[in-house]
Amino acid sequence: MQNNNTLTGGQALVRLLANYGVDTVFGIPGVHTLELYRGLPGSGIRHVLTRHEQGAGFMADGYARVSGKPGVAFIITGPGVTNAATAIGQAYADSIPMLVISSVNHTASLGKGWGCLHETQDQRAMTAPITAFSAVALSAEDLPELIARAYAVFDSERPRPVHISVPLDVLAAPIARDWTNEVVRRAGRGLPSADALRQAVDKLAAAKRPMIIAGGGALHAADALAALSERLAAPLFTSVAGKGLLAPEAPLAAGATLCVQAGWDMIAEADVVLAIGTEMADTDYWCERLPLTGEVIRVDVDSRKFNDFYPSAVALLGDSKATAEALLAALPAAARDASGARDRVAQLRKQIDGSHAPLQLIHKAILERIAKVLPDNAFIASDMTQLAYSGNYLYPSKAPRGWLHPTGYGTLGYGVPAGIGAKFGAPERPGLILVGDGGFLYTAQELATATEELDSPLVVLLWNNDALGQIRDDMISLDIEPIGVLPRNPDFALLARAYGCEVRQPQSLDELERELCEGFAHPGVTLIELKHACAK
């Protein structure tokens, strides 16, 4: 019988997580995670019951994107891990801090092939390629070290998921000593070398047409980037992950437009490009290579990014905010004449407005209605759907951490659970989810979690074109007969009502605007189904 004064490994791990500041975990309890759940009462950590482990992972992702804190998921051995793997891969691709704690079979059985419940040959190996690291805690004493190592990744390196497997016997056995207060946090990501900073300052000061590209690694550097853009008279582009770093009305805000021809043409004119906190991936640009003709100065915490597709003229290894502030301090104090750069950004905006295809014009009209009524502090979580693809560069995000999109991995089913998770990361912020009919059916069951747990506004805007629209269009453009892209959908209104959602089905854009306003005033979940024909 367990001594009431002695913690099991599972209980102690939960207490340790609470001491690291974890306030929410997403998961589904199972026979292999009972000792973790023994530790939750009284810990101060809220448990959110998801309806699938993939949903738990996506919710942890959304939580992390809006809060800046690691999202945490508890999942079971074997199928729990494989179910969550897609969400882990998405977080890895987009550099999102996530801590996945799973059970694994008893230590004595590992690698033996005994046929234990949920057994896999090597559970750690399944997540190793999609995590910063994946490890097995072979004793309770390993746990504080592994959690400290995970937070070193989150605090000091490129933030990516970490998976820690804990054998059943380690979870259940009493700990030999209390290590639940052994919290180790790193100081941060630091500054580049003085020599590298000096080289960067010299190149930026001499540049005639400098431009900036900022990404998700610079979300905490918005003020410094705005000042740097003004000081250099440099238009500022962002990746999709960096949307909102500069106010959309700012004269030098070029937006997330490096995925359209007008943006590609403009960045080709730069003689120096400062790329800060962005891996400059083709998933951000919808092309394999940007047509860069000038020198590239890169600021990153991942040294592997300095000599990939865009070799660095100067490599600045360090924190985006601290580095931007150091550059500002060293550059000449007088701001340059920005009239030419502002005119070029205004021209970019006109070029984009004049280049929309018919489908993008429909999307633009919907996005304009959303922007008109969306509360200033709201966030948007989007799925892989054509409406969101247009929104990636057309929607005017007003602040960082306001547009959540599965850019790098590009998985369907992200939007709904990520939006739900974001509500737990920022409960005071209204949320809007943009999802297509195809992606919605990947994770629609998580509406049960939303209606069960949320008492503040979350609106799901379901763009229903009764097709896997992007793939259908791609097939047609390649002269491939459309196969498997015209599914028979359920009655989405009935489905949403079954989960307890308020439901609206606007028949025009004017009605959509009214329904969005009502949804943002409703303390719960509203599903708005917008048919393609009603948006024309």
C-alpha positions in Angstrom: 0.0 0.0 0.0 1.3 3.4 -1.0 2.6 5.7 1.8 0.4 8.8 1.7 3.5 11.0 2.3 5.4 9.5 -0.7 4.8 10.7 -4.2 4.8 8.4 -7.2 6.9 9.3 -10.2 3.7 10.4 -12.0 2.6 12.6 -9.1 6.0 14.2 -8.7 6.2 14.9 -12.5 3.0 16.8 -12.4 4.2 18.8 -9.4 7.4 19.6 -11.2 5.5 20.8 -14.3 3.4 23.1 -12.1 6.5 24.6 -10.7 7.7 25.3 -14.2 4.5 27.3 -14.7 2.4 24.8 -16.6 -1.3 25.7 -16.0 -3.0 23.6 -18.7 -2.5 20.1 -20.1 -4.5 18.6 -23.0 -5.1 14.9 -23.2 -7.3 11.8 -22.8 -6.7 9.6 -19.7 -6.0 6.0 -20.3 -5.0 2.9 -18.3 -1.3 3.8 -19.0 -1.5 7.4 -17.7 -3.4 6.9 -14.5 -0.4 7.9 -12.3 -0.2 11.2 -14.1 -3.8 11.8 -13.4 -3.3 10.9 -9.7 -1.1 14.0 -9.6 -3.5 16.5 -11.2 -5.9 17.2 -8.3 -4.5 20.1 -6.2 -1.7 20.8 -8.6 -3.2 24.0 -10.1 -3.0 22.5 -13.6 -6.2 22.4 -15.6 -6.8 19.3 -17.6 -8.7 19.7 -20.9 -10.3 16.5 -22.2 -9.8 16.2 -26.0 -11.6 13.7 -28.2 -8.5 12.4 -30.0 -4.7 12.6 -29.3 -4.2 14.5 -32.5 -6.5 17.1 -31.1 -4.5 17.2 -27.9 -1.4 18.0 -29.9 -3.0 20.7 -32.0 -4.6 22.3 -28.9 -1.2 22.4 -27.3 0.2 24.0 -30.5 -2.5 26.7 -30.5 -2.0 27.3 -26.8 1.7 27.9 -27.4 1.2 30.1 -30.4 -1.0 32.7 -28.6 0.7 32.5 -25.2 4.3 32.1 -26.0 4.5 29.3 -23.4 5.0 25.6 -24.2 1.8 23.7 -24.8 1.6 20.4 -22.8 -0.1 17.2 -23.7 -0.5 13.9 -21.8 -0.9 10.9 -24.0 -0.9 7.1 -23.7 1.7 4.6 -24.9 1.6 3.4 -28.5 -1.6 4.6 -30.3 -1.6 7.8 -28.3 1.8 8.6 -29.6 1.1 7.7 -33.2 -2.2 9.6 -33.1 -0.4 12.7 -31.8 2.5 12.4 -34.2 1.0 14.6 -36.9 0.5 17.4 -34.4 4.0 17.0 -33.2 5.3 17.1 -36.7 3.4 20.3 -37.4 4.8 22.0 -34.3 8.3 20.9 -35.3 7.9 22.3 -38.8 6.7 25.7 -37.4 9.1 25.9 -34.4 6.4 25.7 -31.7 7.4 24.8 -28.1 5.4 21.7 -27.1 6.0 19.2 -24.3 4.5 15.8 -24.9 4.5 13.5 -21.9 3.6 9.9 -22.7 3.7 6.6 -20.9 5.5 3.6 -22.3 5.5 -0.1 -21.3 7.3 -1.4 -18.2 11.1 -0.9 -18.3 11.7 -4.7 -18.2 9.6 -5.2 -21.4 11.1 -2.4 -23.6 12.4 -3.8 -26.9 11.5 -7.4 -25.9 8.5 -7.9 -28.2 6.4 -9.5 -25.5 3.2 -8.3 -26.9 2.3 -6.0 -24.1 -0.7 -3.7 -24.4 0.1 -0.7 -26.7 3.6 -2.0 -27.3 5.7 -0.6 -30.1 9.2 -1.8 -31.1 10.8 1.6 -30.2 8.4 4.3 -29.2 11.2 6.9 -28.8 12.3 6.4 -32.3 8.9 7.2 -33.7 9.0 10.8 -32.6 12.8 11.4 -32.7 12.7 12.9 -36.3 9.9 15.3 -35.4 11.2 16.6 -32.0 14.1 18.6 -30.7 14.7 15.4 -28.7 12.8 12.3 -27.7 13.9 10.5 -24.5 12.8 7.7 -22.2 13.0 8.3 -18.4 14.4 5.0 -17.2 14.2 6.1 -13.6 12.4 8.8 -11.6 15.7 10.6 -11.2 15.8 11.1 -14.9 12.6 13.2 -14.9 13.9 16.5 -13.5 16.9 16.4 -15.8 14.8 15.7 -18.9 12.3 18.4 -18.0 15.1 20.9 -17.5 16.6 19.9 -20.8 13.2 20.4 -22.5 12.9 23.9 -21.0 16.5 24.6 -22.2 15.2 24.0 -25.7 12.1 26.2 -25.2 14.1 29.0 -23.5 17.5 29.0 -25.2 17.3 27.2 -28.6 15.0 27.0 -31.6 11.8 26.1 -29.8 10.5 22.8 -31.0 8.5 19.9 -29.5 10.0 17.5 -26.9 8.7 14.0 -26.2 9.4 12.3 -23.0 8.3 8.7 -22.5 7.9 7.4 -18.9 7.6 3.7 -18.3 4.7 2.4 -16.3 6.8 1.2 -13.4 8.6 4.6 -13.2 5.2 6.4 -13.1 3.9 4.2 -10.4 6.9 3.7 -8.1 7.5 6.0 -5.1 10.3 8.5 -5.6 13.4 8.2 -3.4 13.7 11.9 -2.9 11.6 15.0 -3.6 12.9 16.8 -6.7 9.6 18.6 -7.5 11.1 22.0 -6.8 14.2 21.5 -8.9 13.3 24.1 -11.6 16.1 25.1 -14.0 15.5 27.9 -16.4 18.0 29.2 -18.9 18.9 32.9 -19.3 17.8 33.2 -23.0 19.3 33.1 -26.4 21.9 35.8 -26.1 23.6 38.2 -28.5 25.7 37.7 -31.6 29.5 38.5 -31.4 30.5 42.1 -31.5 32.4 41.5 -34.7 29.4 40.1 -36.5 27.2 43.0 -35.2 29.7 45.5 -36.5 29.8 43.9 -40.0 26.0 43.9 -40.1 25.8 47.5 -39.1 28.3 48.5 -41.7 26.4 46.7 -44.5 23.0 48.1 -43.3 24.3 51.6 -43.0 25.7 51.5 -46.6 22.7 49.9 -48.1 20.7 51.9 -50.7 17.6 49.7 -50.8 17.5 47.7 -47.6 14.5 45.5 -46.8 13.6 43.3 -43.8 12.0 39.8 -43.7 10.8 38.9 -40.2 9.3 35.6 -39.1 7.9 33.7 -36.1 11.2 33.8 -34.3 10.8 37.6 -34.0 7.3 37.7 -32.5 8.7 39.2 -29.3 10.7 41.9 -31.2 7.8 43.9 -32.8 8.8 47.3 -31.3 12.5 46.9 -32.1 11.6 45.8 -35.7 9.3 48.8 -36.2 12.0 51.1 -35.1 14.6 49.4 -37.2 12.4 49.6 -40.3 12.0 53.3 -39.7 15.6 54.0 -39.0 16.7 52.2 -42.2 13.8 53.3 -44.3 13.4 49.6 -45.0 10.1 48.0 -46.1 9.3 45.1 -43.7 7.9 41.8 -45.1 6.9 39.0 -42.8 6.4 35.3 -43.1 3.0 33.9 -42.4 4.2 33.1 -38.8 5.3 36.7 -38.4 2.0 38.4 -39.5 1.2 41.4 -37.4 4.7 42.4 -36.5 4.1 45.7 -38.1 0.7 47.4 -38.1 -0.9 46.8 -41.5 -1.5 50.6 -41.9 2.2 51.4 -41.3 3.7 53.0 -44.5 6.6 50.5 -44.6 4.5 47.4 -43.9 4.9 45.1 -46.9 2.9 42.4 -45.1 3.2 38.6 -45.7 3.2 39.2 -49.5 6.3 37.2 -50.5 4.0 34.5 -51.8 2.7 36.5 -54.8 4.5 37.9 -57.9 4.4 41.5 -56.7 6.2 40.6 -53.5 8.8 38.6 -55.4 9.5 41.4 -57.7 9.9 43.9 -54.9 12.3 41.8 -52.8 14.5 41.3 -55.9 15.2 45.1 -55.8 16.8 45.0 -52.3 20.6 45.4 -52.2 20.6 44.2 -48.6 18.0 41.9 -46.9 17.9 41.5 -43.2 16.2 38.2 -42.5 15.4 38.0 -38.8 13.8 35.0 -37.0 12.7 33.2 -40.2 14.0 30.1 -41.8 13.0 31.5 -45.2 11.2 28.3 -46.3 9.4 27.8 -49.6 6.2 27.1 -47.6 6.2 30.8 -46.7 6.8 32.0 -50.3 5.0 29.5 -52.5 8.1 29.3 -54.6 11.3 27.3 -54.2 13.6 30.3 -54.1 13.1 34.0 -53.6 14.8 36.0 -56.4 17.3 37.7 -54.0 20.0 39.7 -55.8 21.4 41.5 -52.8 23.4 40.4 -49.8 21.5 38.6 -47.0 22.1 39.3 -43.3 20.6 36.5 -41.2 19.6 36.7 -37.5 18.7 33.3 -36.1 19.2 31.0 -33.0 19.7 28.0 -35.4 23.2 28.2 -36.9 22.1 25.6 -39.5 20.1 28.3 -41.2 23.0 30.5 -42.1 24.2 28.6 -45.1 21.3 26.8 -46.7 19.4 28.2 -49.7 20.3 31.8 -48.8 23.9 31.9 -47.7 24.6 34.7 -45.2 26.9 37.6 -46.0 26.8 38.1 -42.2 25.5 35.5 -39.7 24.1 36.8 -36.4 23.6 34.0 -34.0 21.4 35.3 -31.2 18.0 36.4 -30.0 15.9 38.4 -32.5 14.8 41.1 -30.1 18.2 41.6 -28.4 19.9 41.6 -31.8 17.5 44.1 -33.3 18.0 46.4 -30.3 21.8 46.1 -30.6 21.6 47.0 -34.3 19.5 50.0 -33.5 22.0 51.2 -30.9 24.9 50.9 -33.3 23.3 52.4 -36.4 23.4 56.1 -37.1 20.7 57.8 -35.1 19.2 59.9 -37.8 16.4 58.2 -39.8 16.8 58.1 -43.5 14.4 59.7 -46.1 11.8 57.0 -46.3 9.6 58.6 -49.1 10.9 56.3 -51.8 10.5 53.1 -49.7 7.0 54.2 -48.7 6.0 54.9 -52.3 7.3 51.4 -53.2 5.2 49.7 -50.5 2.1 51.7 -51.7 2.9 50.5 -55.3 3.1 46.9 -54.0 -0.3 47.2 -52.4 -1.8 48.5 -55.6 -0.2 45.8 -57.6 -1.7 43.1 -55.3 -5.1 44.7 -55.3 -5.1 44.7 -59.1 -3.9 41.1 -59.6 -6.6 39.0 -57.9 -8.1 36.0 -59.7 -11.9 35.5 -59.4 -11.6 33.1 -56.5 -9.3 35.4 -54.6 -11.8 38.3 -55.1 -14.4 36.2 -53.4 -12.0 35.4 -50.5 -11.1 39.1 -50.3 -14.7 40.1 -49.9 -15.2 37.6 -47.1 -12.0 38.6 -45.3 -12.9 42.3 -45.5 -16.2 41.5 -43.7 -14.3 39.6 -41.1 -11.8 42.5 -40.6 -14.7 44.9 -40.3 -16.2 43.2 -37.2 -13.4 41.1 -35.6 -12.6 42.5 -32.2 -9.2 44.1 -32.0 -7.8 41.5 -29.5 -9.1 38.5 -31.4 -7.1 35.8 -32.9 -7.7 33.7 -36.1 -6.8 30.0 -36.3 -6.9 28.8 -39.9 -6.8 25.4 -41.5 -5.4 24.3 -44.9 -8.2 25.8 -46.9 -8.3 28.2 -49.9 -9.9 31.0 -47.9 -6.9 30.8 -45.4 -4.4 30.7 -48.2 -5.7 34.0 -49.5 -5.9 35.3 -45.9 -2.2 34.5 -45.4 -1.3 37.5 -47.5 -4.5 39.5 -47.7 -5.7 39.5 -44.1 -4.5 42.6 -42.2 -3.3 41.1 -38.8 -3.1 44.0 -36.3 -0.7 42.3 -33.8 1.6 39.3 -33.4 0.2 36.0 -32.3 -3.1 36.8 -34.0 -2.9 34.5 -37.1 -2.3 30.8 -36.5 -1.7 28.8 -39.6 -0.1 25.3 -40.1 2.5 26.6 -42.6 5.4 24.3 -42.6 3.8 20.8 -42.3 0.5 21.9 -44.0 -1.7 19.4 -42.3 -5.5 19.4 -42.6 -7.5 19.3 -39.4 -5.3 21.9 -37.6 -7.7 24.8 -37.4 -10.5 23.6 -35.0 -8.3 22.1 -32.2 -5.7 24.8 -32.6 -8.3 27.5 -32.1 -9.7 25.7 -29.1 -6.2 25.4 -27.6 -5.6 29.1 -28.2 -8.7 30.0 -26.2 -7.0 28.3 -23.2 -3.8 30.2 -23.9 -5.6 33.5 -24.1 -9.1 33.1 -22.6 -9.8 36.8 -22.7 -9.4 36.9 -26.5 -12.3 36.1 -28.8 -11.4 33.5 -31.4 -12.2 32.8 -35.0 -11.5 29.6 -36.8 -11.3 29.5 -40.6 -11.8 25.9 -41.9 -12.9 24.2 -45.1 -15.4 21.4 -45.2 -12.6 18.8 -45.9 -10.3 19.9 -43.1 -13.2 20.3 -40.7 -14.1 16.6 -40.9 -10.6 15.6 -39.7 -11.1 17.0 -36.2 -14.8 18.0 -36.0 -15.1 15.9 -32.9 -13.2 18.5 -30.9 -16.3 20.7 -31.0 -17.3 18.5 -28.1 -14.3 19.7 -26.1 -15.1 23.3 -27.1 -18.7 23.3 -26.0 -17.8 21.4 -22.8 -15.0 23.7 -21.7 -15.5 27.2 -23.2 -17.7 30.0 -21.9 -16.4 32.9 -24.0 -16.7 33.6 -27.8 -15.3 31.1 -30.3 -16.6 31.3 -33.9 -16.0 28.6 -36.4 -16.4 29.9 -39.9 -16.8 26.8 -42.1 -16.1 27.6 -45.8 -18.1 24.9 -47.5 -17.5 24.5 -51.2 -18.5 20.8 -51.1 -15.1 19.8 -52.4 -11.4 19.4 -51.6 -11.2 22.6 -53.6 -7.5 23.2 -53.8 -6.7 19.7 -54.9 -9.6 19.7 -57.4 -8.3 22.9 -58.9 -4.8 21.6 -59.1 -6.0 18.4 -60.8 -7.9 20.5 -63.4 -4.9 22.8 -64.0 -2.7 19.7 -64.7 -5.4 18.1 -67.0 -6.0 15.3 -64.5 -9.6 14.1 -64.2 -10.8 15.1 -60.7 -11.0 11.9 -58.5 -11.7 11.7 -54.8 -12.2 15.5 -54.4 -16.0 15.8 -54.5 -17.1 14.1 -51.2 -20.6 13.7 -49.9 -20.7 16.0 -46.9 -22.9 15.6 -43.8 -25.4 18.1 -42.7 -22.9 20.4 -40.9 -25.6 22.4 -39.2 -27.1 19.3 -37.6 -23.7 18.0 -36.7 -22.8 21.2 -34.9 -26.1 21.4 -33.1 -25.5 17.8 -31.9 -22.3 19.0 -30.2 -24.1 22.0 -28.6 -23.0 24.8 -30.9 -25.0 27.8 -31.9 -25.4 27.5 -35.7 -25.8 30.2 -38.4 -26.1 29.8 -42.2 -25.8 33.2 -43.8 -27.1 33.6 -47.4 -25.1 36.7 -48.2 -22.1 38.7 -47.1 -24.3 41.2 -45.3 -25.8 38.3 -43.3 -22.3 36.9 -42.7 -21.2 40.2 -41.2 -24.3 40.2 -38.8 -23.8 36.6 -37.8 -20.1 37.2 -37.1 -21.1 40.1 -34.8 -23.6 37.9 -33.0 -21.0 35.1 -32.7 -18.5 37.3 -31.1 -21.1 38.4 -28.6 -22.1 34.8 -27.7 -20.3 33.3 -24.7 -19.7 30.0 -26.3 -19.2 28.3 -29.6 -20.9 29.4 -32.8 -20.6 27.6 -36.1 -21.2 29.7 -39.2 -21.5 27.6 -42.4 -20.8 29.8 -45.4 -21.6 28.2 -48.8 -19.4 29.2 -51.8 -22.5 30.3 -53.7 -23.6 32.7 -50.9 -20.3 34.6 -50.9 -20.4 35.7 -54.6 
